[in-house]
Each structure stands twice: as C-alpha cells, then as structure tokens.
Amino acid sequence: MSRRTEIQVGITVLLAIAIMVVGVTWLKEISIRRSVRVWRVSFEQTGGLGQSDEVQVNGIREGEVRAMHLMGDHVLVELALASEIQLTRDSRVAIRNVGLMGEKVIAVDLRESGAPWTERDTIPGRYEKGVTEVVASLGDAVGAIAELADEIRGVANILKKNGDFAQTMRNFRRTSDDLKLAVEENRAMLRTTMENFRAASQTTRSLTSDREASLRKALDQFASAAEKLDRLSGRLDSLRVTLHSVTAKVDQGQGTLGKLVNDDKLYTDLSAAIQSLKALIADVKANPKRYFKVGLF
C-alpha cells in the first residue's frame, strides 16, 4: 500500500469518527431535550458550582445544571431532570460536596409526600458547607481562640506584675484551708444536727401516720361545722330581714304594736287607765268594807 493510500484511509477514518461523535452528541442532545423537565431553584450562594454539573436524585444521576443566573442577592439555577421525576414541597434540593477537592453536585432528596411543585415555581435550595468551608471556619475559630489566649495572657501578666493575682490566690487558698478546718472541727456537730433533723422528720411522719384517722375525722367535723355555720348564717340573715320588716311596720304604725307606739292619745288613755286602776286598788285596800260584805251564819 502506498503512502498516499494510507493517508486517505486515515483521513477517512478520522472523518467517520468525527461524524459519529457529532451524530451521537446531536442525538443525545435531542433525546435529552425531549425527555427532561427544567426546574428553577434559588440558592443564597453556589460555592463554585458550574454549568453542566450533575444533578443526583437520591444518589443517582438524573440530570444536569442547565443554566445559572444572578438574581439580586440570590443565584437562580435551572436544573434539567428526567421528565418522570416530580419534585414536591417535602423534597429538599441542596448543593453538596462529593469529594475532598471540593467537587459539587446538586443533590435532590426526593420525597413523594407534600404538594407538587410546578415548573413555574421557584424552589428554595440549601447550600451545604464542604470540607474547605469547614476548614476555613476552623481557621477563623482558631484565630479567635489565639486572640482570646493573648488577652488572657496579658491580663495574667498585669496581675502578676502588680502582685494582686498571687495575693488573691494565697487568700483563696487560706480561705479554703480555713473552711476545711471549720468543717472538720464541726463535723460531729453537723452529724448530730443531721441525725436530729432525721429523727424529727421520722417522728413527724410517725405522728402523721398514727393520727391519720383522727386527722381525717377532725377535718370531716370541721367541714361539717363549717356547713352548719353556713346554714346558721343563712337563718340569721332571714331573721334580720324579718326583724327589719317588723321594725318598718312598727315605724309606719301598722299593727297593734305600731299603733301603740305611734298613737300618743292611746298612750295617754292607757296611762290614765293605769293610774285609775292604781287608785282603785289603793282605795280597796284602805276601805275593804266598802267593796266587800262579809256575813256570818
């Protein structure tokens, strides 16, 4: 085979491969466009997510990132998912790290419960921090701890320089020793006090247990007495009302007693009659023969 023939065969093979790749890509693009649904998800940040990154649904690749747009302080991401996947409000969409190098994917935790989203809705998404973000946060925390340690060290140096810190520690130690000595000296007294308190508690409990029936009976009697006092109070109220009514009638001159109290002439006549009766009785006593005749048979 000549050199020219080999070149022609190679060019032909390369053209065939190129045509095959282009055709497969074109057919794949048509197939994807015909069998996907585009969902819009809003994230506060994307953390290096790129277009064409994969979308995993419960760990299985089911789509890709179609486009990304900055909308105010949020990022609107368009997800192309298989048409048979239906996102619901209980489903969660998050940007998740899948590698140590910071590779990111869209992770969809699909749930069948909840109301379904439509393609016109904007689904809220979450951004999950990866290893790099956590390490960066740890770096900030370590820096803050170092600053705090420096401040504490400075305070300790100032106290040590003035001598107050050492004196304070000596005073605290002396106070601790005094407290320990006081506890040791009064340990017997404290033990006796606790035993007395326990004995008093047991005595109170015993008295309560032994007198439980009497206490219950006394409480029942007290309740009965309270009930009787309540009834007596009601009767006294009724009597008060009756006396008030009688007093009002007497004041108004109703009835015999009211007339006696309010009629001055009747009172004068009655007084005169009483005086006449007294005079008659006195005359009878003085002159009995005038009124009584005694005969002997």
Long-range contacts (C-beta under 8 A, 24 or more apart in sequence): 32-80, 35-82, 35-83, 36-63, 36-80, 36-81, 36-82, 36-83, 37-80, 37-81, 37-82, 37-83, 37-85, 37-119, 38-66, 38-78, 38-79, 38-80, 38-81, 38-119, 39-78, 39-79, 39-81, 39-87, 39-117, 39-119, 39-123, 40-76, 40-77, 40-78, 40-79, 40-119, 40-121, 40-122, 40-123, 41-76, 41-77, 41-78, 41-79, 41-93, 41-106, 41-122, 41-123, 41-124, 41-125, 42-71, 42-74, 42-75, 42-76, 42-77, 42-122, 42-123, 42-124, 42-125, 43-74, 43-75, 43-77, 43-95, 43-125, 43-126, 43-127, 44-73, 44-74, 44-75, 44-127, 45-75, 45-127, 46-75, 46-77, 46-95, 46-104, 46-127, 47-95, 47-104, 47-127, 47-130, 47-133, 48-102, 48-104, 49-77, 49-95, 49-104, 49-106, 53-104, 53-105, 53-106, 54-105, 54-106, 55-79, 55-80, 55-81, 55-105, 55-106, 55-108, 56-105, 56-106, 56-107, 56-108, 57-81, 57-82, 57-85, 57-108, 57-110, 58-108, 58-109, 58-110, 62-108, 65-106, 76-122, 77-106, 77-125, 79-106, 81-108, 85-110, 86-116, 86-117, 87-116, 87-117, 87-123, 88-112, 88-113, 88-114, 88-115, 88-116, 88-117, 89-114, 89-115, 89-116, 89-117, 90-114, 91-117, 92-126, 93-123, 93-124, 93-125, 93-126, 94-125, 94-126, 94-127, 94-128, 95-125, 95-126, 95-127, 95-128, 96-128, 97-128, 97-129, 97-130, 97-131, 100-131, 102-130, 102-131, 102-132, 104-130
